[in-house]
Amino acid sequence: MMISIGDNAPQFTLSTNGGGQFSLADAAGKYLILYFYPKDDTPSCTKEAIRFSEESAALDAQNAMVVGVSRDTVKKHDKFIGKYDLRIPLISDEEGSLCEAFGTWVEKSMYGKTYMGIERATFLISPDGKVLHMWRKVKVPGHVEEVLAQLQSLKS
C-alpha cells in the first residue's frame, strides 16, 4: 500500500527510547515530521539524526515536532541517543508495521545482492493528521533544510 499526499496518516502507537510510547495522537495540533531511516549509529543515519536534533528549536518555532523511526530496538535507540546527545524521540518499529503502513519497507540492493530494508523517507503530517508532503529516497545533505523550508512555505 502506498501512501499519498492528502491521505490521513496511519494511526499508530509504538515504543520509543527511554521506555516511552508515541502515537499519532501525541502530535495533534502540531506538524509532525516523521522520518524513516535504516539503522542507528551508521554514518548517514547519524548525520541525519544530529541535523534534526540541531534544528529542533527551529522546528519547534514552526509548531513542528520530529520523530525518527527504524526497526532498531528501544535499547539500541537509547544507546544511539546517549552517544550523540540527540534531542528527538526515536520509535522502535521492530515488527515493521509502521514501515509497512508508510510504504518504506522496500527491496534494496547492494553489491548485486537484493534484500529488504527501510527506504530513507520523510513525511510531513499536518496538525489534523493529513500527509502534506513526502520525501522518498532521501539524500541526507541538505535534507533537514528542505524540510524546514517546506514548513516555512506553509506559513506564508
C-alpha positions as CSV (number, residue, x, y, z in Angstrom):
1,M,0.0,0.0,0.0
2,M,1.4,3.4,-1.0
3,I,0.5,6.5,0.9
4,S,-0.3,9.7,-1.0
5,I,-0.3,13.4,-0.3
6,G,-3.7,14.3,1.2
7,D,-4.2,10.9,2.8
8,N,-4.9,10.6,6.5
9,A,-1.7,9.4,8.2
10,P,-2.0,5.8,9.5
11,Q,-2.8,5.6,13.3
12,F,-0.1,4.0,15.4
13,T,1.2,3.7,18.9
14,L,4.8,2.3,19.3
15,S,7.6,2.2,21.9
16,T,10.2,4.9,21.9
17,N,13.6,5.4,23.5
18,G,13.6,5.9,27.3
19,G,10.7,3.4,27.7
20,G,8.1,5.8,26.3
21,Q,5.4,5.4,23.8
22,F,4.4,7.6,20.8
23,S,1.2,7.7,18.9
24,L,0.0,9.9,16.0
25,A,-2.4,11.5,18.5
26,D,0.6,12.8,20.5
27,A,1.3,15.2,17.6
28,A,-2.3,16.6,17.4
29,G,-2.2,20.3,16.9
30,K,1.4,20.3,15.6
31,Y,3.1,19.5,12.4
32,L,4.8,16.1,12.6
33,I,7.9,15.3,10.7
34,L,8.1,11.5,10.7
35,Y,11.4,10.3,9.2
36,F,12.3,6.7,8.5
37,Y,15.9,5.7,8.5
38,P,17.7,2.3,8.1
39,K,19.8,1.8,11.2
40,D,21.1,3.5,14.4
41,D,24.7,4.6,14.5
42,T,25.6,4.3,10.8
43,P,27.2,7.3,9.1
44,S,24.2,8.7,7.1
45,C,21.6,7.9,9.8
46,T,23.8,9.5,12.4
47,K,24.3,12.7,10.4
48,E,20.5,12.9,9.7
49,A,19.6,12.4,13.4
50,I,22.2,15.0,14.5
51,R,20.9,17.6,12.0
52,F,17.3,17.1,13.1
53,S,18.4,17.5,16.7
54,E,20.4,20.6,15.9
55,E,17.3,22.1,14.3
56,S,14.8,21.0,17.0
57,A,14.4,24.6,18.3
58,A,13.8,26.0,14.7
59,L,11.3,23.2,14.1
60,D,9.6,23.9,17.5
61,A,9.3,27.6,16.4
62,Q,7.3,26.3,13.4
63,N,4.9,24.4,15.6
64,A,6.6,21.1,14.4
65,M,8.0,18.1,16.1
66,V,10.3,15.5,14.6
67,V,10.3,11.8,15.3
68,G,12.6,9.2,13.8
69,V,11.6,5.6,13.0
70,S,13.8,2.5,12.4
71,R,13.4,-1.2,13.2
72,D,16.1,-1.0,15.9
73,T,15.3,-1.9,19.5
74,V,14.5,0.6,22.2
75,K,17.8,-0.4,23.8
76,K,19.7,0.5,20.6
77,H,17.8,3.8,20.4
78,D,18.8,4.6,24.0
79,K,22.5,4.0,23.2
80,F,22.3,6.0,19.9
81,I,20.7,9.0,21.7
82,G,23.2,8.8,24.5
83,K,26.2,8.5,22.2
84,Y,25.3,11.6,20.1
85,D,23.2,13.6,22.6
86,L,20.2,13.5,20.3
87,R,17.2,15.7,21.2
88,I,14.5,13.9,19.2
89,P,12.4,10.8,20.1
90,L,13.1,7.6,18.2
91,I,10.4,5.0,17.6
92,S,11.2,1.3,17.6
93,D,9.3,-0.4,14.8
94,E,10.7,-3.9,15.4
95,E,7.7,-5.6,13.8
96,G,7.8,-3.3,10.8
97,S,4.1,-2.4,11.0
98,L,4.8,1.4,10.7
99,C,7.3,0.9,7.9
100,E,4.7,-1.2,6.0
101,A,1.9,1.4,6.6
102,F,4.1,4.2,5.1
103,G,5.5,2.0,2.3
104,T,9.1,2.4,3.5
105,W,9.9,-1.3,3.8
106,V,11.3,-1.9,0.3
107,E,13.6,-4.2,-1.7
108,K,17.1,-2.7,-1.8
109,S,20.3,-3.9,-3.5
110,M,23.9,-3.6,-2.6
111,Y,26.9,-5.2,-4.4
112,G,24.5,-7.2,-6.6
113,K,22.5,-8.7,-3.6
114,T,18.9,-7.8,-3.0
115,Y,17.4,-7.6,0.5
116,M,14.6,-5.9,2.3
117,G,15.3,-2.7,4.2
118,I,14.0,0.7,5.2
119,E,13.9,3.4,2.5
120,R,15.2,6.7,3.9
121,A,12.0,8.8,3.7
122,T,10.4,11.7,5.5
123,F,6.7,12.6,5.8
124,L,5.3,15.9,6.8
125,I,1.9,15.5,8.6
126,S,-0.5,18.3,9.3
127,P,-1.8,19.2,12.7
128,D,-5.0,17.4,11.8
129,G,-3.2,14.2,10.7
130,K,-3.1,14.6,6.9
131,V,0.0,13.8,4.8
132,L,1.1,17.2,3.4
133,H,4.5,16.4,1.8
134,M,6.8,13.4,1.4
135,W,10.4,12.9,0.5
136,R,11.4,9.5,-0.8
137,K,14.9,8.1,-1.3
138,V,16.2,11.0,0.8
139,K,19.8,12.1,0.5
140,V,21.0,13.4,3.9
141,P,23.0,16.5,2.9
142,G,20.6,19.5,2.8
143,H,17.5,17.4,3.7
144,V,16.7,19.0,7.1
145,E,17.0,22.4,5.4
146,E,14.5,21.3,2.7
147,V,12.0,20.1,5.4
148,L,12.4,23.5,7.3
149,A,11.8,25.4,4.0
150,Q,8.7,23.3,3.3
151,L,7.3,24.1,6.8
152,Q,8.1,27.8,6.4
153,S,6.3,27.8,3.0
154,L,3.1,26.5,4.7
155,K,3.1,29.6,6.9
156,S,3.4,32.2,4.1
